[in-house]
Amino acid sequence: MIKNKVNDKIYIGSSIDVKNRICRHKSMLRGGYHDNIFLQKSFNLYKEENFTFKEVELCKKKWISL
């Protein structure tokens, strides 16, 4: 989850490797080339210190045998 602390808007994503994905989000946002243009514009306007990045829920993979 990426949350804007100023307006409480949130971005929810998913990933198998959450730590790496958060690092990629930060890198893209800092570089100004994030795929989500609304998130990028908000990040540019409010600056990084007004955003929180965190894991919301960890789901374990369950294998099903057929």
N, CA, C and O atoms as CSV, one atom per row, in Angstrom:
chain,resi,resn,atom,element,x,y,z
A,1,MET,N,N,0.844,-1.173,0.000
A,1,MET,CA,C,0.000,0.000,0.000
A,1,MET,C,C,0.893,1.240,0.000
A,1,MET,O,O,1.881,1.325,0.729
A,2,ILE,N,N,0.514,2.181,-0.831
A,2,ILE,CA,C,1.171,3.487,-0.825
A,2,ILE,C,C,0.088,4.489,-0.446
A,2,ILE,O,O,-0.926,4.609,-1.134
A,3,LYS,N,N,0.305,5.201,0.642
A,3,LYS,CA,C,-0.710,6.119,1.143
A,3,LYS,C,C,-0.195,7.551,1.158
A,3,LYS,O,O,0.908,7.833,1.626
A,4,ASN,N,N,-1.022,8.443,0.636
A,4,ASN,CA,C,-0.745,9.869,0.690
A,4,ASN,C,C,-1.258,10.361,2.042
A,4,ASN,O,O,-2.460,10.311,2.302
A,5,LYS,N,N,-0.361,10.832,2.897
A,5,LYS,CA,C,-0.734,11.262,4.245
A,5,LYS,C,C,-1.485,12.588,4.258
A,5,LYS,O,O,-2.103,12.932,5.266
A,6,VAL,N,N,-1.442,13.330,3.171
A,6,VAL,CA,C,-2.121,14.624,3.110
A,6,VAL,C,C,-3.613,14.450,2.811
A,6,VAL,O,O,-4.460,15.041,3.481
A,7,ASN,N,N,-3.927,13.633,1.798
A,7,ASN,CA,C,-5.329,13.492,1.398
A,7,ASN,C,C,-5.907,12.092,1.651
A,7,ASN,O,O,-7.056,11.822,1.300
A,8,ASP,N,N,-5.116,11.213,2.255
A,8,ASP,CA,C,-5.522,9.847,2.609
A,8,ASP,C,C,-5.867,8.958,1.419
A,8,ASP,O,O,-6.495,7.915,1.601
A,9,LYS,N,N,-5.480,9.338,0.218
A,9,LYS,CA,C,-5.694,8.460,-0.937
A,9,LYS,C,C,-4.660,7.342,-0.883
A,9,LYS,O,O,-3.532,7.545,-0.432
A,10,ILE,N,N,-5.063,6.143,-1.356
A,10,ILE,CA,C,-4.151,4.999,-1.310
A,10,ILE,C,C,-4.067,4.294,-2.657
A,10,ILE,O,O,-4.995,4.319,-3.466
A,11,TYR,N,N,-2.933,3.673,-2.859
A,11,TYR,CA,C,-2.676,2.822,-4.015
A,11,TYR,C,C,-2.448,1.436,-3.439
A,11,TYR,O,O,-1.642,1.265,-2.523
A,12,ILE,N,N,-3.151,0.449,-3.969
A,12,ILE,CA,C,-2.982,-0.927,-3.520
A,12,ILE,C,C,-2.432,-1.750,-4.674
A,12,ILE,O,O,-2.960,-1.712,-5.785
A,13,GLY,N,N,-1.386,-2.480,-4.406
A,13,GLY,CA,C,-0.796,-3.361,-5.403
A,13,GLY,C,C,-0.625,-4.747,-4.829
A,13,GLY,O,O,-1.022,-5.020,-3.696
A,14,SER,N,N,-0.036,-5.613,-5.613
A,14,SER,CA,C,0.248,-6.971,-5.130
A,14,SER,C,C,1.575,-7.430,-5.714
A,14,SER,O,O,1.994,-6.983,-6.781
A,15,SER,N,N,2.218,-8.322,-4.995
A,15,SER,CA,C,3.519,-8.802,-5.438
A,15,SER,C,C,3.894,-10.070,-4.694
A,15,SER,O,O,3.450,-10.293,-3.568
A,16,ILE,N,N,4.694,-10.881,-5.312
A,16,ILE,CA,C,5.262,-12.053,-4.646
A,16,ILE,C,C,6.434,-11.615,-3.774
A,16,ILE,O,O,6.652,-12.177,-2.700
A,17,ASP,N,N,7.193,-10.612,-4.228
A,17,ASP,CA,C,8.355,-10.087,-3.500
A,17,ASP,C,C,8.054,-8.638,-3.093
A,17,ASP,O,O,8.405,-7.703,-3.813
A,18,VAL,N,N,7.410,-8.459,-1.950
A,18,VAL,CA,C,6.919,-7.141,-1.526
A,18,VAL,C,C,8.053,-6.141,-1.325
A,18,VAL,O,O,7.952,-5.002,-1.781
A,19,LYS,N,N,9.131,-6.543,-0.651
A,19,LYS,CA,C,10.248,-5.605,-0.405
A,19,LYS,C,C,10.799,-5.050,-1.709
A,19,LYS,O,O,11.012,-3.845,-1.844
A,20,ASN,N,N,11.025,-5.938,-2.665
A,20,ASN,CA,C,11.555,-5.515,-3.961
A,20,ASN,C,C,10.563,-4.618,-4.689
A,20,ASN,O,O,10.959,-3.636,-5.317
A,21,ARG,N,N,9.302,-4.941,-4.611
A,21,ARG,CA,C,8.279,-4.147,-5.304
A,21,ARG,C,C,8.187,-2.736,-4.715
A,21,ARG,O,O,8.053,-1.762,-5.456
A,22,ILE,N,N,8.258,-2.625,-3.410
A,22,ILE,CA,C,8.237,-1.296,-2.788
A,22,ILE,C,C,9.455,-0.489,-3.235
A,22,ILE,O,O,9.340,0.703,-3.520
A,23,CYS,N,N,10.613,-1.133,-3.295
A,23,CYS,CA,C,11.829,-0.445,-3.768
A,23,CYS,C,C,11.666,0.028,-5.203
A,23,CYS,O,O,12.097,1.128,-5.546
A,24,ARG,N,N,11.047,-0.793,-6.046
A,24,ARG,CA,C,10.820,-0.406,-7.441
A,24,ARG,C,C,9.835,0.761,-7.539
A,24,ARG,O,O,10.036,1.687,-8.325
A,25,HIS,N,N,8.767,0.709,-6.732
A,25,HIS,CA,C,7.820,1.838,-6.711
A,25,HIS,C,C,8.553,3.126,-6.341
A,25,HIS,O,O,8.412,4.140,-7.024
A,26,LYS,N,N,9.331,3.086,-5.267
A,26,LYS,CA,C,10.060,4.281,-4.829
A,26,LYS,C,C,11.016,4.780,-5.901
A,26,LYS,O,O,11.104,5.982,-6.150
A,27,SER,N,N,11.724,3.869,-6.528
A,27,SER,CA,C,12.679,4.241,-7.569
A,27,SER,C,C,11.980,4.912,-8.748
A,27,SER,O,O,12.445,5.937,-9.246
A,28,MET,N,N,10.876,4.342,-9.188
A,28,MET,CA,C,10.132,4.922,-10.307
A,28,MET,C,C,9.539,6.282,-9.931
A,28,MET,O,O,9.589,7.223,-10.723
A,29,LEU,N,N,8.983,6.383,-8.733
A,29,LEU,CA,C,8.400,7.653,-8.294
A,29,LEU,C,C,9.467,8.734,-8.160
A,29,LEU,O,O,9.266,9.869,-8.593
A,30,ARG,N,N,10.593,8.382,-7.565
A,30,ARG,CA,C,11.691,9.344,-7.416
A,30,ARG,C,C,12.230,9.782,-8.776
A,30,ARG,O,O,12.614,10.936,-8.970
A,31,GLY,N,N,12.251,8.829,-9.715
A,31,GLY,CA,C,12.749,9.124,-11.061
A,31,GLY,C,C,11.741,9.833,-11.946
A,31,GLY,O,O,12.092,10.347,-13.008
A,32,GLY,N,N,10.483,9.863,-11.510
A,32,GLY,CA,C,9.457,10.559,-12.266
A,32,GLY,C,C,8.861,9.763,-13.410
A,32,GLY,O,O,8.282,10.346,-14.327
A,33,TYR,N,N,8.990,8.428,-13.378
A,33,TYR,CA,C,8.494,7.613,-14.489
A,33,TYR,C,C,7.592,6.452,-14.050
A,33,TYR,O,O,7.588,5.403,-14.694
A,34,HIS,N,N,6.842,6.624,-12.980
A,34,HIS,CA,C,5.937,5.566,-12.519
A,34,HIS,C,C,4.826,5.364,-13.537
A,34,HIS,O,O,4.350,6.325,-14.142
A,35,ASP,N,N,4.406,4.098,-13.730
A,35,ASP,CA,C,3.358,3.763,-14.698
A,35,ASP,C,C,2.010,4.392,-14.353
A,35,ASP,O,O,1.225,4.697,-15.251
A,36,ASN,N,N,1.734,4.587,-13.066
A,36,ASN,CA,C,0.465,5.172,-12.644
A,36,ASN,C,C,0.635,6.695,-12.624
A,36,ASN,O,O,1.247,7.248,-11.710
A,37,ILE,N,N,0.096,7.353,-13.629
A,37,ILE,CA,C,0.324,8.801,-13.756
A,37,ILE,C,C,-0.322,9.596,-12.622
A,37,ILE,O,O,0.183,10.651,-12.238
A,38,PHE,N,N,-1.433,9.096,-12.087
A,38,PHE,CA,C,-2.095,9.801,-10.978
A,38,PHE,C,C,-1.235,9.743,-9.719
A,38,PHE,O,O,-1.093,10.742,-9.014
A,39,LEU,N,N,-0.664,8.576,-9.439
A,39,LEU,CA,C,0.232,8.426,-8.294
A,39,LEU,C,C,1.480,9.277,-8.497
A,39,LEU,O,O,1.941,9.933,-7.563
A,40,GLN,N,N,2.026,9.270,-9.700
A,40,GLN,CA,C,3.227,10.054,-9.981
A,40,GLN,C,C,2.983,11.544,-9.792
A,40,GLN,O,O,3.803,12.238,-9.190
A,41,LYS,N,N,1.861,12.037,-10.303
A,41,LYS,CA,C,1.541,13.470,-10.150
A,41,LYS,C,C,1.362,13.835,-8.678
A,41,LYS,O,O,1.808,14.895,-8.239
A,42,SER,N,N,0.717,12.964,-7.927
A,42,SER,CA,C,0.518,13.197,-6.501
A,42,SER,C,C,1.854,13.205,-5.770
A,42,SER,O,O,2.092,14.062,-4.919
A,43,PHE,N,N,2.723,12.261,-6.095
A,43,PHE,CA,C,4.051,12.166,-5.489
A,43,PHE,C,C,4.860,13.429,-5.800
A,43,PHE,O,O,5.547,13.963,-4.930
A,44,ASN,N,N,4.773,13.890,-7.018
A,44,ASN,CA,C,5.502,15.111,-7.414
A,44,ASN,C,C,4.980,16.328,-6.646
A,44,ASN,O,O,5.760,17.189,-6.239
A,45,LEU,N,N,3.679,16.396,-6.451
A,45,LEU,CA,C,3.052,17.530,-5.783
A,45,LEU,C,C,3.321,17.539,-4.281
A,45,LEU,O,O,3.703,18.569,-3.727
A,46,TYR,N,N,3.124,16.392,-3.618
A,46,TYR,CA,C,3.193,16.341,-2.157
A,46,TYR,C,C,4.556,15.915,-1.589
A,46,TYR,O,O,4.801,16.058,-0.392
A,47,LYS,N,N,5.419,15.405,-2.431
A,47,LYS,CA,C,6.784,14.980,-2.057
A,47,LYS,C,C,6.778,13.680,-1.242
A,47,LYS,O,O,5.783,13.322,-0.613
A,48,GLU,N,N,7.897,13.003,-1.275
A,48,GLU,CA,C,8.024,11.665,-0.681
A,48,GLU,C,C,7.711,11.618,0.811
A,48,GLU,O,O,7.156,10.629,1.289
A,49,GLU,N,N,8.053,12.657,1.546
A,49,GLU,CA,C,7.843,12.622,2.997
A,49,GLU,C,C,6.357,12.552,3.376
A,49,GLU,O,O,6.023,12.267,4.526
A,50,ASN,N,N,5.480,12.809,2.425
A,50,ASN,CA,C,4.042,12.741,2.688
A,50,ASN,C,C,3.408,11.434,2.217
A,50,ASN,O,O,2.191,11.356,2.055
A,51,PHE,N,N,4.232,10.410,1.998
A,51,PHE,CA,C,3.746,9.097,1.586
A,51,PHE,C,C,4.291,8.015,2.511
A,51,PHE,O,O,5.424,8.094,2.985
A,52,THR,N,N,3.466,7.012,2.756
A,52,THR,CA,C,3.924,5.834,3.498
A,52,THR,C,C,3.817,4.631,2.569
A,52,THR,O,O,2.908,4.538,1.745
A,53,PHE,N,N,4.760,3.720,2.723
A,53,PHE,CA,C,4.820,2.497,1.928
A,53,PHE,C,C,4.815,1.332,2.904
A,53,PHE,O,O,5.692,1.235,3.763
A,54,LYS,N,N,3.830,0.443,2.777
A,54,LYS,CA,C,3.811,-0.672,3.714
A,54,LYS,C,C,3.053,-1.871,3.172
A,54,LYS,O,O,2.191,-1.758,2.300
A,55,GLU,N,N,3.404,-3.015,3.719
A,55,GLU,CA,C,2.717,-4.255,3.406
A,55,GLU,C,C,1.422,-4.301,4.203
A,55,GLU,O,O,1.431,-4.068,5.411
A,56,VAL,N,N,0.320,-4.595,3.545
A,56,VAL,CA,C,-0.979,-4.612,4.204
A,56,VAL,C,C,-1.319,-6.011,4.693
A,56,VAL,O,O,-1.743,-6.190,5.834
A,57,GLU,N,N,-1.133,-7.002,3.830
A,57,GLU,CA,C,-1.482,-8.366,4.196
A,57,GLU,C,C,-0.557,-9.333,3.486
A,57,GLU,O,O,-0.299,-9.199,2.290
A,58,LEU,N,N,-0.066,-10.298,4.223
A,58,LEU,CA,C,0.769,-11.340,3.664
A,58,LEU,C,C,-0.078,-12.601,3.532
A,58,LEU,O,O,-0.608,-13.111,4.519
A,59,CYS,N,N,-0.196,-13.089,2.322
A,59,CYS,CA,C,-0.982,-14.299,2.063
A,59,CYS,C,C,-0.031,-15.455,1.745
A,59,CYS,O,O,0.883,-15.318,0.932
A,60,LYS,N,N,-0.257,-16.562,2.383
A,60,LYS,CA,C,0.558,-17.740,2.100
A,60,LYS,C,C,-0.043,-18.491,0.926
A,60,LYS,O,O,-1.261,-18.605,0.789
A,61,LYS,N,N,0.838,-18.993,0.092
A,61,LYS,CA,C,0.407,-19.747,-1.072
A,61,LYS,C,C,0.021,-21.163,-0.630
A,61,LYS,O,O,0.753,-21.816,0.113
A,62,LYS,N,N,-1.108,-21.608,-1.089
A,62,LYS,CA,C,-1.565,-22.949,-0.743
A,62,LYS,C,C,-1.575,-23.781,-2.021
A,62,LYS,O,O,-2.215,-23.421,-3.009
A,63,TRP,N,N,-0.865,-24.885,-1.983
A,63,TRP,CA,C,-0.797,-25.772,-3.126
A,63,TRP,C,C,-1.930,-26.776,-3.064
A,63,TRP,O,O,-2.234,-27.327,-2.005
A,64,ILE,N,N,-2.537,-27.003,-4.180
A,64,ILE,CA,C,-3.626,-27.972,-4.268
A,64,ILE,C,C,-3.167,-29.139,-5.127
A,64,ILE,O,O,-2.748,-28.945,-6.268
A,65,SER,N,N,-3.245,-30.346,-4.587
A,65,SER,CA,C,-2.884,-31.547,-5.347
A,65,SER,C,C,-4.095,-32.070,-6.073
A,65,SER,O,O,-5.181,-32.180,-5.504
A,66,LEU,N,N,-3.905,-32.389,-7.316
A,66,LEU,CA,C,-5.006,-32.947,-8.114
A,66,LEU,C,C,-4.820,-34.420,-8.347
A,66,LEU,O,O,-5.652,-35.052,-8.999
